[in-house]
Amino acid sequence: MKALKLALLGAIVAIPATVTAPAHATPVRPHQVSAEALQRAAEQCAAGEICFWRDRDYQGEPWRWMPSNGYRDMPPYLHDHVYSFYANVRGCFIDYDPREFRAVNIGDYARAYDTNFGTRIDAVAVHSAC
């Protein structure tokens, strides 16, 4: 049994610790992807707007809301499917059932909001509604 353990240990040690990427590959780090996605969101969302995306990482065409729009139900394709958002104005996210409100402030954002309240958003309103 001891010989078998030593043989297995020897086989494990023989496995290379790292895998070398091809010389032409450029490593991409998660924080780099996040920074690029956030920059893309900032460029798409004007001052005084909250922008909502159906996809993570601010992909696709955003739906825009401004306080002058007042209370708005989310469009059908975003109802319970806000997977990223970027806020350049204060607002209030609303879930109907159970009734719950989330205050949003200038500078708030989420690139993967489907792991949070994004799967529950039914409407958006002015900040004072929260």
DRENDO-1510 file (C-alpha; in Angstrom, 1 decimal, always signed):
<recs>
REC; n; res; u; v; w
REC; 1; MET; +0.0; +0.0; +0.0 .
REC; 2; LYS; +2.8; +2.4; +0.8 .
REC; 3; ALA; +4.4; +1.7; -2.6 .
REC; 4; LEU; +1.1; +2.5; -4.3 .
REC; 5; LYS; +0.9; +5.9; -2.4 .
REC; 6; LEU; +4.4; +6.7; -3.4 .
REC; 7; ALA; +3.7; +5.8; -7.0 .
REC; 8; LEU; +0.6; +8.0; -7.0 .
REC; 9; LEU; +2.5; +10.9; -5.4 .
REC; 10; GLY; +5.2; +10.6; -8.0 .
REC; 11; ALA; +2.6; +10.7; -10.8 .
REC; 12; ILE; +1.0; +13.8; -9.3 .
REC; 13; VAL; +4.4; +15.6; -8.9 .
REC; 14; ALA; +5.1; +14.8; -12.6 .
REC; 15; ILE; +2.0; +16.8; -13.7 .
REC; 16; PRO; +3.1; +20.4; -14.7 .
REC; 17; ALA; +2.0; +23.0; -12.2 .
REC; 18; THR; +1.1; +25.5; -14.9 .
REC; 19; VAL; -0.2; +25.3; -18.4 .
REC; 20; THR; +1.5; +27.6; -20.8 .
REC; 21; ALA; -0.7; +29.7; -23.1 .
REC; 22; PRO; +0.2; +30.0; -26.7 .
REC; 23; ALA; +2.7; +32.8; -27.4 .
REC; 24; HIS; +0.1; +34.8; -29.3 .
REC; 25; ALA; -2.5; +34.7; -26.5 .
REC; 26; THR; -3.0; +37.7; -24.3 .
REC; 27; PRO; -4.1; +36.9; -20.8 .
REC; 28; VAL; -7.3; +38.5; -19.8 .
REC; 29; ARG; -7.9; +39.1; -16.1 .
REC; 30; PRO; -11.4; +39.3; -14.6 .
REC; 31; HIS; -10.9; +42.8; -13.2 .
REC; 32; GLN; -9.8; +44.0; -16.7 .
REC; 33; VAL; -13.1; +42.6; -18.2 .
REC; 34; SER; -15.1; +44.3; -15.4 .
REC; 35; ALA; -13.3; +47.6; -15.9 .
REC; 36; GLU; -13.9; +47.5; -19.7 .
REC; 37; ALA; -17.6; +46.6; -19.2 .
REC; 38; LEU; -18.1; +49.4; -16.7 .
REC; 39; GLN; -16.5; +51.9; -19.0 .
REC; 40; ARG; -18.8; +50.7; -21.8 .
REC; 41; ALA; -21.8; +51.2; -19.4 .
REC; 42; ALA; -20.6; +54.7; -18.5 .
REC; 43; GLU; -20.3; +55.7; -22.1 .
REC; 44; GLN; -23.8; +54.5; -22.9 .
REC; 45; CYS; -25.7; +55.9; -20.0 .
REC; 46; ALA; -26.1; +59.7; -20.0 .
REC; 47; ALA; -26.2; +62.0; -17.0 .
REC; 48; GLY; -29.7; +61.9; -15.3 .
REC; 49; GLU; -30.4; +58.3; -16.5 .
REC; 50; ILE; -30.5; +54.8; -15.1 .
REC; 51; CYS; -29.8; +52.3; -17.8 .
REC; 52; PHE; -30.9; +48.7; -17.7 .
REC; 53; TRP; -29.6; +45.8; -19.8 .
REC; 54; ARG; -31.1; +42.3; -20.3 .
REC; 55; ASP; -27.6; +40.8; -20.5 .
REC; 56; ARG; -24.7; +40.8; -18.0 .
REC; 57; ASP; -21.8; +43.2; -18.5 .
REC; 58; TYR; -23.9; +45.9; -20.1 .
REC; 59; GLN; -24.3; +44.0; -23.4 .
REC; 60; GLY; -26.9; +45.0; -25.9 .
REC; 61; GLU; -29.1; +48.1; -26.2 .
REC; 62; PRO; -29.9; +49.7; -22.8 .
REC; 63; TRP; -33.4; +50.7; -21.8 .
REC; 64; ARG; -33.2; +54.2; -20.2 .
REC; 65; TRP; -35.2; +55.7; -17.4 .
REC; 66; MET; -35.1; +59.3; -16.1 .
REC; 67; PRO; -37.0; +60.8; -13.0 .
REC; 68; SER; -39.1; +62.9; -15.4 .
REC; 69; ASN; -40.5; +59.6; -16.7 .
REC; 70; GLY; -42.0; +59.0; -13.2 .
REC; 71; TYR; -43.2; +55.6; -12.2 .
REC; 72; ARG; -42.6; +53.0; -15.0 .
REC; 73; ASP; -43.2; +49.3; -15.3 .
REC; 74; MET; -40.2; +47.6; -16.8 .
REC; 75; PRO; -40.7; +46.7; -20.4 .
REC; 76; PRO; -41.7; +43.0; -20.8 .
REC; 77; TYR; -38.2; +41.9; -21.9 .
REC; 78; LEU; -36.7; +43.4; -18.7 .
REC; 79; HIS; -39.5; +42.4; -16.3 .
REC; 80; ASP; -37.6; +40.2; -13.7 .
REC; 81; HIS; -34.7; +40.1; -16.2 .
REC; 82; VAL; -32.4; +43.1; -15.4 .
REC; 83; TYR; -29.0; +41.5; -15.6 .
REC; 84; SER; -27.0; +44.7; -15.4 .
REC; 85; PHE; -27.7; +48.4; -14.7 .
REC; 86; TYR; -25.8; +51.7; -14.3 .
REC; 87; ALA; -27.2; +54.7; -12.4 .
REC; 88; ASN; -26.4; +58.3; -13.2 .
REC; 89; VAL; -29.4; +59.5; -11.1 .
REC; 90; ARG; -31.2; +58.4; -8.0 .
REC; 91; GLY; -34.1; +56.1; -8.3 .
REC; 92; CYS; -36.1; +53.3; -6.8 .
REC; 93; PHE; -36.4; +49.7; -8.0 .
REC; 94; ILE; -39.6; +48.0; -7.1 .
REC; 95; ASP; -40.7; +44.4; -6.9 .
REC; 96; TYR; -44.5; +43.8; -6.7 .
REC; 97; ASP; -44.7; +40.5; -4.9 .
REC; 98; PRO; -43.5; +40.5; -2.3 .
REC; 99; ARG; -43.6; +44.3; -2.2 .
REC; 100; GLU; -40.0; +45.4; -1.9 .
REC; 101; PHE; -38.1; +48.6; -2.8 .
REC; 102; ARG; -34.4; +49.2; -3.4 .
REC; 103; ALA; -33.0; +52.7; -3.3 .
REC; 104; VAL; -30.5; +53.4; -6.1 .
REC; 105; ASN; -28.0; +56.2; -5.9 .
REC; 106; ILE; -25.8; +58.0; -8.4 .
REC; 107; GLY; -22.8; +55.8; -9.1 .
REC; 108; ASP; -24.6; +52.5; -8.3 .
REC; 109; TYR; -24.1; +49.7; -10.8 .
REC; 110; ALA; -24.1; +46.0; -11.2 .
REC; 111; ARG; -22.7; +44.0; -14.1 .
REC; 112; ALA; -24.3; +40.7; -12.9 .
REC; 113; TYR; -27.5; +41.8; -11.2 .
REC; 114; ASP; -29.3; +38.5; -12.0 .
REC; 115; THR; -27.5; +37.2; -8.9 .
REC; 116; ASN; -29.4; +39.8; -6.8 .
REC; 117; PHE; -32.5; +41.9; -7.2 .
REC; 118; GLY; -32.4; +42.0; -11.0 .
REC; 119; THR; -34.5; +38.8; -11.2 .
REC; 120; ARG; -37.3; +40.6; -9.3 .
REC; 121; ILE; -37.5; +44.1; -10.7 .
REC; 122; ASP; -41.0; +45.0; -11.9 .
REC; 123; ALA; -40.8; +48.8; -12.0 .
REC; 124; VAL; -38.6; +51.8; -11.5 .
REC; 125; ALA; -39.7; +55.2; -9.9 .
REC; 126; VAL; -38.3; +58.3; -8.3 .
REC; 127; HIS; -36.0; +57.9; -5.3 .
REC; 128; SER; -38.6; +59.3; -2.9 .
REC; 129; ALA; -40.9; +56.3; -3.7 .
REC; 130; CYS; -38.5; +54.1; -1.7 .
</recs>
